[in-house]
Amino acid sequence: MAEALTRDAARRLSVDLEVHSAGTEATRVKDNATTVMAELGLDLSAHTSKTLWDVPDAQNFDYVITVCDSAAEACPVYPGTTTRRHYPFVDPSGGSLDRWRAVRDQQKTQFEAFVQALKDGQDVPPTYEDSPAVTVA
């Protein structure tokens, strides 16, 4: 979801970004993710899950953002001069569609703020909780 939401924010804000998503292991895209993203007009049906080693030139990314604590713990060090950010969203797996929607909406807000900060030449918040655009409940 984070990749699609970031791409969408970049498109809407006219920011040229190359966006990739990867996990610590490749899995299939969850049906609930496809459903809640389709509600925003974003199609995940062709999306495939990748590991970091499947992404081109991963050691030269400008930013690496982890979106769950397990990913941050599994990748405490990242090679290269990449700026790391951690936005610890709740993992909606096993939850209701409403839970998936809530996480989607939090991610949408966060990644719009991220792209807007890049567009404005500002530093992006170091953590989800530090984002001025997000209120953590």
A tleap script that builds the chain and sets N, CA, C and O, in Angstrom:
source leaprc.protein.ff14SB
mol = sequence {
  NMET ALA GLU ALA LEU THR ARG ASP ALA ALA
  ARG ARG LEU SER VAL ASP LEU GLU VAL HIE
  SER ALA GLY THR GLU ALA THR ARG VAL LYS
  ASP ASN ALA THR THR VAL MET ALA GLU LEU
  GLY LEU ASP LEU SER ALA HIE THR SER LYS
  THR LEU TRP ASP VAL PRO ASP ALA GLN ASN
  PHE ASP TYR VAL ILE THR VAL CYS ASP SER
  ALA ALA GLU ALA CYS PRO VAL TYR PRO GLY
  THR THR THR ARG ARG HIE TYR PRO PHE VAL
  ASP PRO SER GLY GLY SER LEU ASP ARG TRP
  ARG ALA VAL ARG ASP GLN GLN LYS THR GLN
  PHE GLU ALA PHE VAL GLN ALA LEU LYS ASP
  GLY GLN ASP VAL PRO PRO THR TYR GLU ASP
  SER PRO ALA VAL THR VAL CALA
}
set mol.1.N position { 0.831 -1.186 0.000 }
set mol.1.CA position { 0.000 0.000 0.000 }
set mol.1.C position { 0.874 1.248 0.000 }
set mol.1.O position { 0.567 2.226 -0.682 }
set mol.2.N position { 1.961 1.216 0.762 }
set mol.2.CA position { 2.815 2.394 0.873 }
set mol.2.C position { 3.388 2.805 -0.484 }
set mol.2.O position { 3.451 3.993 -0.798 }
set mol.3.N position { 3.803 1.831 -1.281 }
set mol.3.CA position { 4.349 2.152 -2.602 }
set mol.3.C position { 3.298 2.829 -3.473 }
set mol.3.O position { 3.567 3.872 -4.068 }
set mol.4.N position { 2.119 2.254 -3.552 }
set mol.4.CA position { 1.059 2.818 -4.393 }
set mol.4.C position { 0.639 4.199 -3.902 }
set mol.4.O position { 0.402 5.097 -4.709 }
set mol.5.N position { 0.545 4.372 -2.600 }
set mol.5.CA position { 0.147 5.673 -2.053 }
set mol.5.C position { 1.217 6.731 -2.296 }
set mol.5.O position { 0.896 7.887 -2.570 }
set mol.6.N position { 2.480 6.344 -2.197 }
set mol.6.CA position { 3.567 7.290 -2.457 }
set mol.6.C position { 3.611 7.660 -3.935 }
set mol.6.O position { 3.773 8.833 -4.274 }
set mol.7.N position { 3.468 6.679 -4.813 }
set mol.7.CA position { 3.427 6.963 -6.256 }
set mol.7.C position { 2.270 7.904 -6.593 }
set mol.7.O position { 2.427 8.846 -7.370 }
set mol.8.N position { 1.111 7.634 -5.998 }
set mol.8.CA position { -0.060 8.462 -6.259 }
set mol.8.C position { 0.159 9.889 -5.763 }
set mol.8.O position { -0.183 10.844 -6.460 }
set mol.9.N position { 0.723 10.041 -4.576 }
set mol.9.CA position { 1.002 11.383 -4.049 }
set mol.9.C position { 1.997 12.110 -4.948 }
set mol.9.O position { 1.822 13.296 -5.228 }
set mol.10.N position { 3.031 11.419 -5.400 }
set mol.10.CA position { 4.020 12.037 -6.285 }
set mol.10.C position { 3.377 12.475 -7.600 }
set mol.10.O position { 3.680 13.552 -8.115 }
set mol.11.N position { 2.501 11.647 -8.135 }
set mol.11.CA position { 1.812 12.005 -9.382 }
set mol.11.C position { 0.951 13.244 -9.175 }
set mol.11.O position { 1.010 14.185 -9.967 }
set mol.12.N position { 0.149 13.246 -8.112 }
set mol.12.CA position { -0.754 14.371 -7.861 }
set mol.12.C position { -0.008 15.661 -7.538 }
set mol.12.O position { -0.479 16.748 -7.874 }
set mol.13.N position { 1.157 15.553 -6.884 }
set mol.13.CA position { 1.928 16.738 -6.505 }
set mol.13.C position { 2.992 17.096 -7.545 }
set mol.13.O position { 3.787 18.012 -7.337 }
set mol.14.N position { 3.001 16.372 -8.661 }
set mol.14.CA position { 3.956 16.607 -9.753 }
set mol.14.C position { 5.404 16.546 -9.268 }
set mol.14.O position { 6.209 17.433 -9.551 }
set mol.15.N position { 5.712 15.487 -8.538 }
set mol.15.CA position { 7.068 15.252 -8.048 }
set mol.15.C position { 7.587 13.991 -8.734 }
set mol.15.O position { 6.939 12.945 -8.698 }
set mol.16.N position { 8.759 14.097 -9.359 }
set mol.16.CA position { 9.347 12.966 -10.062 }
set mol.16.C position { 10.081 12.081 -9.058 }
set mol.16.O position { 11.175 12.420 -8.605 }
set mol.17.N position { 9.476 10.948 -8.715 }
set mol.17.CA position { 10.070 10.014 -7.756 }
set mol.17.C position { 10.114 8.621 -8.349 }
set mol.17.O position { 9.199 8.202 -9.057 }
set mol.18.N position { 11.176 7.917 -8.054 }
set mol.18.CA position { 11.231 6.490 -8.343 }
set mol.18.C position { 10.934 5.788 -7.023 }
set mol.18.O position { 11.662 5.968 -6.046 }
set mol.19.N position { 9.884 5.000 -6.989 }
set mol.19.CA position { 9.408 4.391 -5.747 }
set mol.19.C position { 9.419 2.873 -5.887 }
set mol.19.O position { 8.927 2.326 -6.874 }
set mol.20.N position { 9.982 2.207 -4.897 }
set mol.20.CA position { 9.986 0.749 -4.846 }
set mol.20.C position { 9.549 0.323 -3.459 }
set mol.20.O position { 9.771 1.040 -2.483 }
set mol.21.N position { 8.931 -0.837 -3.371 }
set mol.21.CA position { 8.660 -1.413 -2.059 }
set mol.21.C position { 9.238 -2.813 -2.025 }
set mol.21.O position { 9.269 -3.524 -3.030 }
set mol.22.N position { 9.689 -3.185 -0.852 }
set mol.22.CA position { 10.257 -4.514 -0.665 }
set mol.22.C position { 10.098 -4.898 0.794 }
set mol.22.O position { 9.998 -4.047 1.677 }
set mol.23.N position { 10.079 -6.181 1.018 }
set mol.23.CA position { 9.963 -6.671 2.382 }
set mol.23.C position { 11.144 -7.536 2.749 }
set mol.23.O position { 12.046 -7.766 1.944 }
set mol.24.N position { 11.123 -8.007 3.970 }
set mol.24.CA position { 12.181 -8.912 4.400 }
set mol.24.C position { 12.003 -10.285 3.767 }
set mol.24.O position { 12.939 -11.083 3.716 }
set mol.25.N position { 10.793 -10.552 3.284 }
set mol.25.CA position { 10.526 -11.769 2.512 }
set mol.25.C position { 9.405 -11.469 1.522 }
set mol.25.O position { 8.532 -10.643 1.788 }
set mol.26.N position { 9.442 -12.147 0.385 }
set mol.26.CA position { 8.404 -11.947 -0.630 }
set mol.26.C position { 7.155 -12.730 -0.237 }
set mol.26.O position { 7.222 -13.919 0.076 }
set mol.27.N position { 6.033 -12.053 -0.260 }
set mol.27.CA position { 4.745 -12.690 0.015 }
set mol.27.C position { 3.762 -12.194 -1.034 }
set mol.27.O position { 4.088 -11.322 -1.839 }
set mol.28.N position { 2.585 -12.743 -1.021 }
set mol.28.CA position { 1.583 -12.253 -1.974 }
set mol.28.C position { 0.889 -11.026 -1.384 }
set mol.28.O position { 0.845 -10.841 -0.168 }
set mol.29.N position { 0.356 -10.204 -2.262 }
set mol.29.CA position { -0.390 -9.028 -1.825 }
set mol.29.C position { -1.701 -9.509 -1.209 }
set mol.29.O position { -2.409 -10.327 -1.795 }
set mol.30.N position { -2.007 -9.008 -0.052 }
set mol.30.CA position { -3.224 -9.423 0.660 }
set mol.30.C position { -4.467 -8.913 -0.072 }
set mol.30.O position { -4.486 -7.789 -0.575 }
set mol.31.N position { -5.498 -9.749 -0.125 }
set mol.31.CA position { -6.748 -9.375 -0.790 }
set mol.31.C position { -7.344 -8.095 -0.196 }
set mol.31.O position { -7.866 -7.257 -0.931 }
set mol.32.N position { -7.268 -7.942 1.126 }
set mol.32.CA position { -7.827 -6.738 1.752 }
set mol.32.C position { -7.076 -5.478 1.327 }
set mol.32.O position { -7.675 -4.409 1.209 }
set mol.33.N position { -5.769 -5.598 1.098 }
set mol.33.CA position { -5.007 -4.448 0.606 }
set mol.33.C position { -5.502 -4.058 -0.782 }
set mol.33.O position { -5.707 -2.877 -1.065 }
set mol.34.N position { -5.691 -5.044 -1.639 }
set mol.34.CA position { -6.203 -4.782 -2.986 }
set mol.34.C position { -7.577 -4.121 -2.918 }
set mol.34.O position { -7.857 -3.187 -3.669 }
set mol.35.N position { -8.426 -4.602 -2.027 }
set mol.35.CA position { -9.786 -4.073 -1.893 }
set mol.35.C position { -9.788 -2.617 -1.442 }
set mol.35.O position { -10.444 -1.778 -2.059 }
set mol.36.N position { -9.056 -2.309 -0.363 }
set mol.36.CA position { -9.123 -0.941 0.174 }
set mol.36.C position { -8.394 0.060 -0.720 }
set mol.36.O position { -8.745 1.240 -0.739 }
set mol.37.N position { -7.397 -0.391 -1.451 }
set mol.37.CA position { -6.717 0.516 -2.376 }
set mol.37.C position { -7.590 0.783 -3.599 }
set mol.37.O position { -7.576 1.889 -4.140 }
set mol.38.N position { -8.348 -0.217 -4.038 }
set mol.38.CA position { -9.273 -0.025 -5.157 }
set mol.38.C position { -10.318 1.029 -4.813 }
set mol.38.O position { -10.801 1.731 -5.701 }
set mol.39.N position { -10.670 1.147 -3.549 }
set mol.39.CA position { -11.624 2.176 -3.121 }
set mol.39.C position { -11.104 3.582 -3.396 }
set mol.39.O position { -11.887 4.525 -3.509 }
set mol.40.N position { -9.783 3.726 -3.503 }
set mol.40.CA position { -9.170 5.016 -3.841 }
set mol.40.C position { -8.821 5.105 -5.325 }
set mol.40.O position { -8.219 6.082 -5.770 }
set mol.41.N position { -9.201 4.083 -6.083 }
set mol.41.CA position { -8.886 4.069 -7.505 }
set mol.41.C position { -7.473 3.605 -7.804 }
set mol.41.O position { -6.964 3.842 -8.900 }
set mol.42.N position { -6.828 2.947 -6.846 }
set mol.42.CA position { -5.463 2.458 -7.026 }
set mol.42.C position { -5.496 0.942 -7.171 }
set mol.42.O position { -5.995 0.236 -6.294 }
set mol.43.N position { -4.964 0.449 -8.278 }
set mol.43.CA position { -5.048 -0.962 -8.633 }
set mol.43.C position { -3.783 -1.706 -8.205 }
set mol.43.O position { -2.700 -1.450 -8.732 }
set mol.44.N position { -3.922 -2.614 -7.261 }
set mol.44.CA position { -2.792 -3.434 -6.820 }
set mol.44.C position { -2.816 -4.833 -7.430 }
set mol.44.O position { -1.985 -5.669 -7.077 }
set mol.45.N position { -3.742 -5.097 -8.329 }
set mol.45.CA position { -3.920 -6.465 -8.831 }
set mol.45.C position { -2.672 -7.010 -9.523 }
set mol.45.O position { -2.448 -8.221 -9.501 }
set mol.46.N position { -1.867 -6.165 -10.126 }
set mol.46.CA position { -0.664 -6.635 -10.814 }
set mol.46.C position { 0.591 -6.493 -9.954 }
set mol.46.O position { 1.684 -6.858 -10.388 }
set mol.47.N position { 0.441 -5.967 -8.744 }
set mol.47.CA position { 1.600 -5.752 -7.875 }
set mol.47.C position { 2.147 -7.087 -7.385 }
set mol.47.O position { 1.389 -7.987 -7.024 }
set mol.48.N position { 3.450 -7.201 -7.378 }
set mol.48.CA position { 4.089 -8.393 -6.837 }
set mol.48.C position { 4.982 -7.992 -5.674 }
set mol.48.O position { 5.611 -6.934 -5.695 }
set mol.49.N position { 5.031 -8.828 -4.685 }
set mol.49.CA position { 5.860 -8.595 -3.517 }
set mol.49.C position { 7.308 -8.932 -3.853 }
set mol.49.O position { 7.584 -9.907 -4.553 }
set mol.50.N position { 8.222 -8.121 -3.349 }
set mol.50.CA position { 9.645 -8.309 -3.617 }
set mol.50.C position { 10.422 -8.261 -2.301 }
set mol.50.O position { 9.945 -7.733 -1.296 }
set mol.51.N position { 11.624 -8.823 -2.334 }
set mol.51.CA position { 12.548 -8.626 -1.223 }
set mol.51.C position { 13.486 -7.489 -1.612 }
set mol.51.O position { 13.520 -7.067 -2.767 }
set mol.52.N position { 14.227 -7.011 -0.661 }
set mol.52.CA position { 15.171 -5.927 -0.917 }
set mol.52.C position { 16.172 -6.303 -2.002 }
set mol.52.O position { 16.643 -5.444 -2.748 }
set mol.53.N position { 16.494 -7.587 -2.085 }
set mol.53.CA position { 17.471 -8.039 -3.063 }
set mol.53.C position { 16.893 -8.106 -4.470 }
set mol.53.O position { 17.638 -8.289 -5.433 }
set mol.54.N position { 15.582 -7.961 -4.604 }
set mol.54.CA position { 14.929 -7.969 -5.914 }
set mol.54.C position { 14.808 -6.573 -6.516 }
set mol.54.O position { 14.453 -6.427 -7.685 }
set mol.55.N position { 15.100 -5.557 -5.727 }
set mol.55.CA position { 14.910 -4.172 -6.157 }
set mol.55.C position { 16.204 -3.664 -6.783 }
set mol.55.O position { 17.278 -3.864 -6.214 }
set mol.56.N position { 16.125 -3.009 -7.947 }
set mol.56.CA position { 17.338 -2.538 -8.619 }
set mol.56.C position { 18.050 -1.430 -7.839 }
set mol.56.O position { 17.418 -0.493 -7.351 }
set mol.57.N position { 19.374 -1.553 -7.729 }
set mol.57.CA position { 20.236 -0.503 -7.179 }
set mol.57.C position { 19.823 -0.067 -5.769 }
set mol.57.O position { 19.887 1.117 -5.440 }
set mol.58.N position { 19.405 -1.013 -4.950 }
set mol.58.CA position { 18.853 -0.698 -3.629 }
set mol.58.C position { 19.841 0.011 -2.710 }
set mol.58.O position { 19.420 0.765 -1.833 }
set mol.59.N position { 21.136 -0.208 -2.882 }
set mol.59.CA position { 22.108 0.437 -2.000 }
set mol.59.C position { 22.257 1.931 -2.288 }
set mol.59.O position { 22.915 2.641 -1.528 }
set mol.60.N position { 21.657 2.413 -3.373 }
set mol.60.CA position { 21.768 3.827 -3.724 }
set mol.60.C position { 20.465 4.599 -3.556 }
set mol.60.O position { 20.302 5.668 -4.145 }
set mol.61.N position { 19.546 4.080 -2.769 }
set mol.61.CA position { 18.299 4.809 -2.512 }
set mol.61.C position { 18.584 6.065 -1.700 }
set mol.61.O position { 19.497 6.087 -0.876 }
set mol.62.N position { 17.800 7.102 -1.939 }
set mol.62.CA position { 17.903 8.306 -1.119 }
set mol.62.C position { 17.250 8.100 0.242 }
set mol.62.O position { 17.746 8.589 1.257 }
set mol.63.N position { 16.135 7.374 0.258 }
set mol.63.CA position { 15.404 7.097 1.497 }
set mol.63.C position { 15.015 5.634 1.546 }
set mol.63.O position { 14.658 5.040 0.529 }
set mol.64.N position { 15.086 5.061 2.731 }
set mol.64.CA position { 14.503 3.755 3.012 }
set mol.64.C position { 13.563 3.971 4.181 }
set mol.64.O position { 13.964 4.451 5.241 }
set mol.65.N position { 12.305 3.609 3.972 }
set mol.65.CA position { 11.286 3.814 4.998 }
set mol.65.C position { 10.731 2.457 5.393 }
set mol.65.O position { 10.221 1.714 4.555 }
set mol.66.N position { 10.834 2.142 6.667 }
set mol.66.CA position { 10.207 0.927 7.176 }
set mol.66.C position { 8.847 1.307 7.743 }
set mol.66.O position { 8.687 2.368 8.346 }
set mol.67.N position { 7.869 0.427 7.541 }
set mol.67.CA position { 6.499 0.757 7.957 }
set mol.67.C position { 5.954 -0.188 9.018 }
set mol.67.O position { 4.784 -0.099 9.392 }
set mol.68.N position { 6.794 -1.086 9.498 }
set mol.68.CA position { 6.366 -1.936 10.618 }
set mol.68.C position { 7.594 -2.239 11.467 }
set mol.68.O position { 8.720 -2.237 10.971 }
set mol.69.N position { 7.366 -2.497 12.735 }
set mol.69.CA position { 8.478 -2.725 13.652 }
set mol.69.C position { 9.299 -3.952 13.285 }
set mol.69.O position { 10.516 -3.954 13.470 }
set mol.70.N position { 8.659 -4.995 12.768 }
set mol.70.CA position { 9.415 -6.203 12.423 }
set mol.70.C position { 10.422 -5.920 11.309 }
set mol.70.O position { 11.517 -6.483 11.318 }
set mol.71.N position { 10.077 -5.067 10.358 }
set mol.71.CA position { 11.019 -4.710 9.288 }
set mol.71.C position { 12.165 -3.875 9.837 }
set mol.71.O position { 13.316 -4.072 9.449 }
set mol.72.N position { 11.865 -2.950 10.732 }
set mol.72.CA position { 12.911 -2.119 11.328 }
set mol.72.C position { 13.880 -2.980 12.140 }
set mol.72.O position { 15.088 -2.744 12.127 }
set mol.73.N position { 13.346 -3.975 12.842 }
set mol.73.CA position { 14.190 -4.867 13.636 }
set mol.73.C position { 15.008 -5.800 12.753 }
set mol.73.O position { 16.160 -6.100 13.069 }
set mol.74.N position { 14.429 -6.258 11.655 }
set mol.74.CA position { 15.124 -7.181 10.754 }
set mol.74.C position { 16.209 -6.477 9.949 }
set mol.74.O position { 17.160 -7.119 9.501 }
set mol.75.N position { 16.080 -5.174 9.761 }
set mol.75.CA position { 17.042 -4.398 8.969 }
set mol.75.C position { 17.556 -3.213 9.787 }
set mol.75.O position { 17.308 -2.065 9.418 }
set mol.76.N position { 18.269 -3.465 10.891 }
set mol.76.CA position { 18.718 -2.345 11.716 }
set mol.76.C position { 19.779 -1.491 11.041 }
set mol.76.O position { 19.952 -0.323 11.391 }
set mol.77.N position { 20.494 -2.066 10.071 }
set mol.77.CA position { 21.530 -1.340 9.346 }
set mol.77.C position { 21.223 -1.473 7.867 }
set mol.77.O position { 20.848 -2.544 7.389 }
set mol.78.N position { 21.387 -0.369 7.145 }
set mol.78.CA position { 21.144 -0.396 5.707 }
set mol.78.C position { 22.409 0.072 5.007 }
set mol.78.O position { 22.979 1.088 5.403 }
set mol.79.N position { 22.869 -0.639 3.972 }
set mol.79.CA position { 24.115 -0.250 3.308 }
set mol.79.C position { 23.969 1.059 2.541 }
set mol.79.O position { 22.873 1.428 2.119 }
set mol.80.N position { 25.079 1.747 2.370 }
set mol.80.CA position { 25.079 2.971 1.582 }
set mol.80.C position { 24.822 4.199 2.427 }
set mol.80.O position { 24.855 4.148 3.657 }
set mol.81.N position { 24.569 5.297 1.753 }
set mol.81.CA position { 24.375 6.586 2.422 }
set mol.81.C position { 22.902 6.951 2.495 }
set mol.81.O position { 22.543 8.129 2.511 }
set mol.82.N position { 22.078 5.965 2.537 }
set mol.82.CA position { 20.633 6.137 2.542 }
set mol.82.C position { 20.152 6.777 3.836 }
set mol.82.O position { 20.651 6.462 4.916 }
set mol.83.N position { 19.175 7.682 3.722 }
set mol.83.CA position { 18.497 8.235 4.892 }
set mol.83.C position { 17.371 7.284 5.263 }
set mol.83.O position { 16.526 6.952 4.432 }
set mol.84.N position { 17.366 6.849 6.517 }
set mol.84.CA position { 16.333 5.914 6.967 }
set mol.84.C position { 15.273 6.643 7.766 }
set mol.84.O position { 15.562 7.561 8.534 }
set mol.85.N position { 14.050 6.216 7.568 }
set mol.85.CA position { 12.918 6.701 8.356 }
set mol.85.C position { 12.100 5.485 8.761 }
set mol.85.O position { 12.027 4.496 8.031 }
set mol.86.N position { 11.486 5.573 9.935 }
set mol.86.CA position { 10.630 4.480 10.404 }
set mol.86.C position { 9.267 5.051 10.745 }
set mol.86.O position { 9.142 5.907 11.620 }
set mol.87.N position { 8.250 4.572 10.049 }
set mol.87.CA position { 6.870 4.976 10.293 }
set mol.87.C position { 6.108 3.714 10.718 }
set mol.87.O position { 5.610 2.986 9.859 }
set mol.88.N position { 6.009 3.441 12.023 }
set mol.88.CA position { 5.472 2.164 12.512 }
set mol.88.C position { 3.954 2.077 12.489 }
set mol.88.O position { 3.294 2.296 13.504 }
set mol.89.N position { 3.417 1.759 11.343 }
set mol.89.CA position { 1.975 1.570 11.224 }
set mol.89.C position { 1.583 0.210 11.799 }
set mol.89.O position { 2.379 -0.730 11.790 }
set mol.90.N position { 0.371 0.116 12.292 }
set mol.90.CA position { -0.167 -1.152 12.761 }
set mol.90.C position { -0.285 -2.094 11.565 }
set mol.90.O position { -0.713 -1.679 10.488 }
set mol.91.N position { 0.090 -3.350 11.746 }
set mol.91.CA position { -0.081 -4.343 10.690 }
set mol.91.C position { -1.551 -4.762 10.674 }
set mol.91.O position { -2.031 -5.349 11.643 }
set mol.92.N position { -2.271 -4.470 9.588 }
set mol.92.CA position { -3.700 -4.782 9.558 }
set mol.92.C position { -4.016 -6.242 9.237 }
set mol.92.O position { -5.184 -6.632 9.232 }
set mol.93.N position { -2.998 -7.048 8.972 }
set mol.93.CA position { -3.227 -8.455 8.618 }
set mol.93.C position { -4.094 -9.129 9.667 }
set mol.93.O position { -3.853 -9.006 10.868 }
set mol.94.N position { -5.100 -9.840 9.196 }
set mol.94.CA position { -6.009 -10.532 10.090 }
set mol.94.C position { -7.118 -9.649 10.632 }
set mol.94.O position { -8.007 -10.121 11.341 }
set mol.95.N position { -7.063 -8.364 10.297 }
set mol.95.CA position { -8.078 -7.434 10.777 }
set mol.95.C position { -9.206 -7.245 9.782 }
set mol.95.O position { -9.171 -7.763 8.665 }
set mol.96.N position { -10.201 -6.496 10.210 }
set mol.96.CA position { -11.362 -6.207 9.370 }
set mol.96.C position { -10.991 -5.226 8.260 }
set mol.96.O position { -9.917 -4.625 8.279 }
set mol.97.N position { -11.894 -5.075 7.298 }
set mol.97.CA position { -11.673 -4.075 6.248 }
set mol.97.C position { -11.568 -2.679 6.850 }
set mol.97.O position { -10.807 -1.850 6.352 }
set mol.98.N position { -12.319 -2.408 7.911 }
set mol.98.CA position { -12.218 -1.095 8.554 }
set mol.98.C position { -10.820 -0.855 9.115 }
set mol.98.O position { -10.311 0.264 9.055 }
set mol.99.N position { -10.204 -1.893 9.655 }
set mol.99.CA position { -8.832 -1.751 10.147 }
set mol.99.C position { -7.887 -1.477 8.981 }
set mol.99.O position { -7.004 -0.625 9.083 }
set mol.100.N position { -8.068 -2.195 7.873 }
set mol.100.CA position { -7.250 -1.954 6.684 }
set mol.100.C position { -7.445 -0.525 6.181 }
set mol.100.O position { -6.479 0.135 5.797 }
set mol.101.N position { -8.677 -0.048 6.181 }
set mol.101.CA position { -8.944 1.328 5.734 }
set mol.101.C position { -8.256 2.344 6.644 }
set mol.101.O position { -7.701 3.334 6.166 }
set mol.102.N position { -8.293 2.103 7.935 }
set mol.102.CA position { -7.667 3.029 8.880 }
set mol.102.C position { -6.162 3.115 8.636 }
set mol.102.O position { -5.599 4.210 8.628 }
set mol.103.N position { -5.510 1.976 8.438 }
set mol.103.CA position { -4.072 1.971 8.168 }
set mol.103.C position { -3.792 2.614 6.816 }
set mol.103.O position { -2.844 3.388 6.677 }
set mol.104.N position { -4.611 2.297 5.825 }
set mol.104.CA position { -4.456 2.923 4.504 }
set mol.104.C position { -4.529 4.438 4.623 }
set mol.104.O position { -3.697 5.146 4.057 }
set mol.105.N position { -5.512 4.937 5.350 }
set mol.105.CA position { -5.691 6.383 5.479 }
set mol.105.C position { -4.536 7.033 6.232 }
set mol.105.O position { -4.122 8.141 5.891 }
set mol.106.N position { -4.009 6.354 7.256 }
set mol.106.CA position { -2.839 6.875 7.968 }
set mol.106.C position { -1.633 6.924 7.035 }
set mol.106.O position { -0.891 7.906 7.016 }
set mol.107.N position { -1.445 5.857 6.264 }
set mol.107.CA position { -0.328 5.835 5.320 }
set mol.107.C position { -0.492 6.904 4.248 }
set mol.107.O position { 0.479 7.563 3.877 }
set mol.108.N position { -1.692 7.078 3.755 }
set mol.108.CA position { -1.945 8.098 2.733 }
set mol.108.C position { -1.549 9.474 3.254 }
set mol.108.O position { -0.870 10.229 2.558 }
set mol.109.N position { -1.961 9.800 4.454 }
set mol.109.CA position { -1.613 11.086 5.057 }
set mol.109.C position { -0.104 11.221 5.222 }
set mol.109.O position { 0.474 12.255 4.885 }
set mol.110.N position { 0.532 10.174 5.741 }
set mol.110.CA position { 1.974 10.227 5.990 }
set mol.110.C position { 2.767 10.369 4.702 }
set mol.110.O position { 3.678 11.194 4.627 }
set mol.111.N position { 2.436 9.579 3.689 }
set mol.111.CA position { 3.237 9.616 2.472 }
set mol.111.C position { 2.942 10.847 1.618 }
set mol.111.O position { 3.803 11.274 0.848 }
set mol.112.N position { 1.764 11.420 1.734 }
set mol.112.CA position { 1.523 12.728 1.113 }
set mol.112.C position { 2.404 13.782 1.777 }
set mol.112.O position { 2.992 14.618 1.092 }
set mol.113.N position { 2.497 13.749 3.105 }
set mol.113.CA position { 3.361 14.692 3.823 }
set mol.113.C position { 4.824 14.478 3.442 }
set mol.113.O position { 5.575 15.443 3.304 }
set mol.114.N position { 5.231 13.228 3.273 }
set mol.114.CA position { 6.594 12.904 2.860 }
set mol.114.C position { 6.902 13.507 1.493 }
set mol.114.O position { 7.919 14.178 1.319 }
set mol.115.N position { 6.020 13.264 0.527 }
set mol.115.CA position { 6.235 13.778 -0.834 }
set mol.115.C position { 6.182 15.306 -0.841 }
set mol.115.O position { 6.973 15.946 -1.534 }
set mol.116.N position { 5.270 15.893 -0.087 }
set mol.116.CA position { 5.182 17.354 -0.020 }
set mol.116.C position { 6.467 17.942 0.563 }
set mol.116.O position { 6.950 18.965 0.076 }
set mol.117.N position { 7.023 17.316 1.593 }
set mol.117.CA position { 8.279 17.788 2.178 }
set mol.117.C position { 9.404 17.729 1.149 }
set mol.117.O position { 10.206 18.658 1.056 }
set mol.118.N position { 9.468 16.654 0.381 }
set mol.118.CA position { 10.480 16.563 -0.674 }
set mol.118.C position { 10.288 17.666 -1.701 }
set mol.118.O position { 11.254 18.301 -2.123 }
set mol.119.N position { 9.049 17.893 -2.102 }
set mol.119.CA position { 8.748 18.935 -3.087 }
set mol.119.C position { 9.161 20.308 -2.577 }
set mol.119.O position { 9.676 21.133 -3.332 }
set mol.120.N position { 8.928 20.546 -1.285 }
set mol.120.CA position { 9.230 21.845 -0.685 }
set mol.120.C position { 10.687 21.988 -0.269 }
set mol.120.O position { 11.086 23.039 0.232 }
set mol.121.N position { 11.488 20.942 -0.471 }
set mol.121.CA position { 12.893 20.994 -0.091 }
set mol.121.C position { 13.112 20.922 1.409 }
set mol.121.O position { 14.157 21.342 1.905 }
set mol.122.N position { 12.144 20.398 2.130 }
set mol.122.CA position { 12.252 20.272 3.582 }
set mol.122.C position { 12.665 18.853 3.946 }
set mol.122.O position { 12.482 17.916 3.168 }
set mol.123.N position { 13.230 18.715 5.151 }
set mol.123.CA position { 13.543 17.376 5.626 }
set mol.123.C position { 12.245 16.684 5.994 }
set mol.123.O position { 11.292 17.324 6.440 }
set mol.124.N position { 12.214 15.394 5.808 }
set mol.124.CA position { 11.013 14.633 6.156 }
set mol.124.C position { 11.091 14.237 7.623 }
set mol.124.O position { 12.186 14.057 8.156 }
set mol.125.N position { 9.946 14.098 8.282 }
set mol.125.CA position { 9.957 13.736 9.702 }
set mol.125.C position { 10.684 12.413 9.930 }
set mol.125.O position { 10.528 11.482 9.140 }
set mol.126.N position { 11.482 12.317 11.006 }
set mol.126.CA position { 12.229 11.088 11.255 }
set mol.126.C position { 11.358 9.906 11.649 }
set mol.126.O position { 11.731 8.758 11.407 }
set mol.127.N position { 10.210 10.165 12.247 }
set mol.127.CA position { 9.312 9.076 12.615 }
set mol.127.C position { 7.888 9.483 12.305 }
set mol.127.O position { 7.590 10.663 12.117 }
set mol.128.N position { 7.024 8.507 12.255 }
set mol.128.CA position { 5.602 8.742 12.005 }
set mol.128.C position { 5.031 9.713 13.025 }
set mol.128.O position { 4.286 10.625 12.666 }
set mol.129.N position { 5.377 9.524 14.296 }
set mol.129.CA position { 4.823 10.353 15.354 }
set mol.129.C position { 5.259 11.812 15.240 }
set mol.129.O position { 4.566 12.701 15.735 }
set mol.130.N position { 6.413 12.074 14.587 }
set mol.130.CA position { 6.925 13.435 14.457 }
set mol.130.C position { 6.343 14.196 13.280 }
set mol.130.O position { 6.644 15.375 13.100 }
set mol.131.N position { 5.522 13.549 12.483 }
set mol.131.CA position { 4.957 14.213 11.322 }
set mol.131.C position { 3.900 15.217 11.748 }
set mol.131.O position { 2.985 14.873 12.496 }
set mol.132.N position { 4.014 16.460 11.279 }
set mol.132.CA position { 2.993 17.446 11.634 }
set mol.132.C position { 1.645 17.138 10.998 }
set mol.132.O position { 0.622 17.686 11.407 }
set mol.133.N position { 1.641 16.261 9.997 }
set mol.133.CA position { 0.397 15.963 9.286 }
set mol.133.C position { -0.373 14.805 9.911 }
set mol.133.O position { -1.489 14.508 9.483 }
set mol.134.N position { 0.195 14.155 10.907 }
set mol.134.CA position { -0.403 12.937 11.435 }
set mol.134.C position { -0.621 13.050 12.935 }
set mol.134.O position { 0.263 13.477 13.677 }
set mol.135.N position { -1.789 12.668 13.359 }
set mol.135.CA position { -2.080 12.558 14.784 }
set mol.135.C position { -2.185 11.082 15.123 }
set mol.135.O position { -2.975 10.355 14.520 }
set mol.136.N position { -1.405 10.648 16.069 }
set mol.136.CA position { -1.418 9.246 16.472 }
set mol.136.C position { -2.453 9.061 17.568 }
set mol.136.O position { -2.413 9.737 18.596 }
set mol.137.N position { -3.389 8.131 17.338 }
set mol.137.CA position { -4.442 7.876 18.333 }
set mol.137.C position { -4.039 6.749 19.250 }
set mol.137.O position { -4.794 6.388 20.153 }
savepdb mol mol.pdb
quit
